[in-house]
Amino acid sequence: MTVTVNHDHLAHRLISEGTRAHREALAALAAAVRDIAPGAAAALTDWDGSEVARLRAYAVAREAVRTEAQARLDQIRVAAHERGGFVLTA
């Protein structure tokens, strides 16, 4: 999964500006999490739904991205350890 959405301050902008102002970012996030959080993906782009539902879906989708990224990092660390190497993280 590749997510090109910059999450820095997006949550704040969603709250202050509304989800409709960030349709493209939410669509990209929905596409990225469709396989791992299909309900959240659907709610992110449900423009007939409520603003609160989209904000909640954002929180679920963002956590799904974090969980997936952590799982991948853990896999990389295990593979590196098995090869006698290490993973340098900043």
BAFI-3210 file (N, C-alpha, C; in Angstrom, 3 decimals, decimal comma, padded with zeros to 6 digits):
// residues 90
n [1|2|3|4|5|6|7|8|9|10|11|12|13|14|15|16|17|18|19|20|21|22|23|24|25|26|27|28|29|30|31|32|33|34|35|36|37|38|39|40|41|42|43|44|45|46|47|48|49|50|51|52|53|54|55|56|57|58|59|60|61|62|63|64|65|66|67|68|69|70|71|72|73|74|75|76|77|78|79|80|81|82|83|84|85|86|87|88|89|90]
n.u [000,845|000,576|000,522|-000,098|-001,061|-000,551|-000,488|000,117|-001,188|-003,632|-005,875|-006,531|-007,128|-009,320|-011,203|-011,380|-011,908|-013,669|-014,729|-015,426|-013,838|-011,532|-011,731|-010,224|-007,950|-009,186|-010,358|-008,077|-007,005|-009,101|-008,974|-006,508|-006,929|-008,956|-008,855|-008,067|-009,633|-012,518|-015,095|-014,540|-013,293|-015,429|-017,132|-015,584|-015,852|-018,520|-020,648|-023,218|-023,568|-023,079|-021,099|-019,816|-019,666|-017,844|-015,581|-015,116|-014,603|-012,242|-010,504|-010,507|-009,466|-006,961|-005,729|-005,705|-003,874|-001,577|-001,314|-000,907|001,504|003,202|003,126|004,397|006,937|007,703|007,885|010,039|012,047|012,204|013,011|015,492|016,823|016,931|018,757|020,962|021,313|020,346|017,834|017,859|016,324|014,837]
n.v [-001,168|002,156|005,351|008,556|010,703|013,486|013,416|015,276|017,567|017,227|016,189|018,288|020,247|019,056|019,180|021,952|023,030|021,356|018,247|018,246|020,143|018,812|016,745|015,385|014,430|012,745|010,918|009,716|008,553|006,798|005,051|003,895|002,464|000,712|-002,124|-002,917|-001,577|-001,491|-000,449|002,040|003,222|003,424|005,163|007,468|008,687|009,042|011,223|011,771|011,073|011,876|014,607|014,014|011,221|010,930|012,110|010,334|008,054|008,859|008,806|006,049|005,044|006,272|005,089|002,464|002,675|003,324|000,993|-000,942|000,010|-000,305|-003,079|-003,837|-002,732|-004,260|-006,774|-006,299|-005,843|-008,363|-009,940|-008,737|-009,281|-012,075|-012,345|-011,499|-008,843|-005,382|-002,853|000,437|003,104|006,331]
n.w [000,000|-000,864|000,305|-000,563|000,645|002,641|005,968|007,874|009,905|008,648|009,962|011,677|009,768|008,545|010,568|011,034|008,473|007,264|005,747|003,064|001,853|001,452|-000,374|-002,372|-000,997|000,857|-000,867|-001,954|000,343|000,967|-001,231|-000,722|001,638|001,131|000,951|003,523|005,357|004,596|005,266|006,429|004,250|002,457|003,873|004,004|001,547|001,224|000,362|000,856|003,395|006,913|008,213|010,601|010,445|008,333|009,503|011,622|010,121|008,930|011,136|011,696|009,280|009,204|011,425|010,500|008,414|009,887|011,451|009,458|008,362|010,579|010,847|008,484|008,924|011,131|009,877|008,170|010,037|011,290|009,110|008,570|010,970|010,838|008,815|010,059|010,168|010,614|011,152|010,363|011,736|011,742]
ca.u [000,000|001,271|-000,373|000,580|-001,723|000,260|-001,372|000,494|-002,204|-004,868|-006,987|-006,892|-007,766|-010,642|-012,094|-011,593|-012,384|-014,665|-014,224|-015,664|-012,702|-010,388|-012,282|-009,175|-007,133|-009,993|-010,506|-006,806|-006,922|-010,090|-008,430|-005,381|-007,349|-010,132|-008,688|-007,849|-010,705|-013,502|-016,169|-014,008|-013,075|-016,732|-017,654|-014,773|-016,288|-019,979|-020,987|-024,594|-023,496|-022,838|-019,729|-019,283|-019,332|-016,596|-014,482|-014,844|-013,983|-010,857|-009,748|-010,350|-008,573|-005,595|-005,206|-005,443|-002,606|-000,505|-001,180|-000,302|002,902|003,926|003,248|005,445|008,214|008,013|008,327|011,377|012,964|012,377|013,827|016,855|017,392|017,218|019,957|022,052|021,426|019,519|017,096|018,132|015,148|015,054]
ca.v [000,000|003,432|006,463|009,811|011,767|014,005|013,491|016,362|018,588|017,002|016,045|019,644|020,933|018,463|019,711|023,394|023,407|020,397|017,179|018,564|020,935|017,919|015,584|014,639|013,723|011,665|009,902|008,994|007,722|005,727|004,081|003,208|001,576|-000,048|-003,554|-003,192|-000,948|-001,158|000,395|003,396|003,732|003,808|006,319|008,652|009,318|009,050|012,638|011,859|010,784|013,036|015,079|013,252|009,882|011,025|012,358|009,064|007,169|009,315|008,285|004,599|004,828|006,679|004,037|001,297|002,953|003,202|-000,423|-001,614|000,442|-000,938|-004,503|-003,961|-002,467|-005,447|-007,814|-005,924|-006,061|-009,812|-010,402|-008,245|-010,042|-013,423|-012,264|-011,003|-007,411|-004,530|-001,825|001,766|003,970|007,673]
ca.w [000,000|-000,907|000,592|-000,870|001,401|003,733|007,117|008,777|010,133|007,902|010,904|012,106|008,638|008,350|011,602|010,883|007,145|006,806|004,884|001,645|001,372|001,246|-001,074|-003,073|-000,006|001,415|-001,914|-002,022|001,539|000,813|-002,182|-000,096|002,735|000,724|001,247|004,940|006,138|003,559|005,785|006,560|002,891|001,905|004,609|003,703|000,303|001,191|000,481|001,337|004,823|007,774|008,429|011,733|009,960|007,566|010,444|012,302|009,131|008,794|012,280|011,504|008,139|009,588|012,293|009,647|007,721|010,887|011,802|008,297|008,278|011,671|010,520|007,453|009,572|011,926|008,949|007,714|011,159|011,449|007,981|008,775|012,085|010,346|007,990|010,880|009,949|011,465|010,434|010,890|011,621|012,283]
c.u [000,887|000,252|000,402|-000,068|-000,794|-000,664|-000,998|-000,597|-003,506|-006,052|-007,461|-007,625|-009,155|-011,638|-012,390|-012,210|-013,489|-014,092|-014,400|-014,516|-011,496|-010,828|-011,200|-008,322|-007,904|-010,210|-009,231|-006,643|-007,885|-009,580|-007,321|-005,816|-008,520|-010,033|-008,579|-008,909|-011,818|-014,646|-015,737|-013,791|-014,385|-017,259|-016,879|-015,285|-017,805|-020,449|-022,450|-024,663|-023,189|-021,355|-019,069|-018,870|-018,037|-015,404|-014,115|-014,148|-012,527|-009,999|-009,494|-009,351|-007,136|-004,956|-004,897|-004,126|-001,439|-000,249|-000,497|001,180|003,740|004,135|004,339|006,825|008,637|008,506|009,743|012,400|013,241|013,272|015,275|017,545|017,768|018,448|021,170|022,267|020,591|018,803|017,384|016,886|015,436|013,773]
c.v [001,227|004,535|007,740|010,989|012,190|014,227|014,589|017,417|018,372|016,870|017,417|020,384|020,369|019,032|021,192|023,786|022,495|019,395|017,504|019,370|020,062|016,618|014,735|013,830|012,547|010,554|009,070|008,063|006,548|004,649|003,252|002,195|000,672|-001,532|-003,856|-002,578|-000,521|-000,272|001,841|004,015|004,205|005,074|007,594|009,406|009,269|010,474|012,853|011,577|012,043|013,376|014,277|011,851|009,906|011,282|011,088|008,094|007,556|008,746|006,790|004,325|005,185|005,629|002,776|001,467|002,793|001,738|-001,202|-001,253|-000,211|-002,413|-004,718|-003,718|-003,659|-006,588|-007,544|-006,181|-007,545|-010,351|-009,965|-009,029|-011,452|-013,459|-011,778|-009,514|-006,633|-003,530|-000,505|002,623|005,304|008,202]
c.w [000,000|-000,676|000,345|-000,170|002,528|004,926|008,106|008,786|009,358|008,848|011,368|010,985|008,375|009,344|011,360|009,542|006,616|005,827|003,405|001,047|001,029|000,577|-001,720|-002,099|000,585|000,388|-002,036|-000,825|001,440|-000,130|-001,549|000,957|002,373|001,076|002,736|005,848|005,174|004,045|005,916|005,184|002,280|002,576|004,298|002,485|000,134|001,438|000,824|002,836|005,613|007,865|009,550|011,290|009,156|008,481|011,207|011,356|008,903|009,926|012,126|010,385|008,489|010,499|011,496|008,896|008,692|011,255|010,686|008,171|009,368|011,399|009,473|008,051|010,419|011,046|008,463|008,811|011,373|010,338|008,139|009,885|011,642|009,465|008,775|010,719|010,938|010,575|011,120|010,664|012,275|012,851]
res [m|t|v|t|v|n|h|d|h|l|a|h|r|l|i|s|e|g|t|r|a|h|r|e|a|l|a|a|l|a|a|a|v|r|d|i|a|p|g|a|a|a|a|l|t|d|w|d|g|s|e|v|a|r|l|r|a|y|a|v|a|r|e|a|v|r|t|e|a|q|a|r|l|d|q|i|r|v|a|a|h|e|r|g|g|f|v|l|t|a]
***
